[in-house]
């Protein structure tokens, strides 16, 4: 009875050892790498804040950008970077950071408020007003937004 399961190799056939596919990535290794990235991002952000406090702005921005690159979903890193850009009056750049923050936290009244004030600094008043309106939709009691709108109207005089 010639069952193929009990078949022995023919003389010209050689048996090949079974090779299980090797995993390309070890799940625990991935977790360690993510922890390392998170830790490195925090270190870079802390370094950026420290350099800012020392007045070493260019070095600060490099460290803060590296923190965001390592952990782009961390809002704190974006906020710290925006603060440095705002202090340096680099409004075109800070507007892009504001937008990134809004993508991460669309319900943040402060993010919309800051976007509005930064747009106002670039004389983009219509866009600023829209950002302020969104801020007030989120929080109708946000006093700084009302103040900013008042200043926006006064500047049109």
Phi, psi and omega in degrees: 000109187274075177283135181288339180290328181259014183291135175264152183294148175289164185297332181269359178261143174243143178282134177260136178293148179289130178241112177285141178296133179277137177294140181281336180219135177273123182305321180290328177293321179297316179298318179296319179296320178295319177297319178298316179298316180297316179295317179294322179297315179298318179299315179296319180295316178298319177298316179300318179293321179295316178297322177300315180297333178273358181082011181265072191294315182298316178294324178298313181296324178296314180295318180293322177296322179295320178300316179294320179298320181285327182218076186293347181268001181272109183296323181304320181294320177295318180297317179296320178293317179299322180300315180295315179298319180297316179298329180272003180059037178262066191293324179299322179286319183293331177299320178294322177293318177304316180295323177295320178296318180296324176297323181282325182223077184297340181264013179278110179298321180296323179297316179292321177299311180295322175301315179299314181293324179290322175296320178299320178297334178266012180062031177257068191292323180295315179294323179299315180298320178297319178296320178295321178297320178295317179302316181287335174294321179288314181220097182294354180254010184288098188298321181296328178291317177299319179298316180296321178296318177301315178296324178297316178292321178296326181289343179279349184292000000 
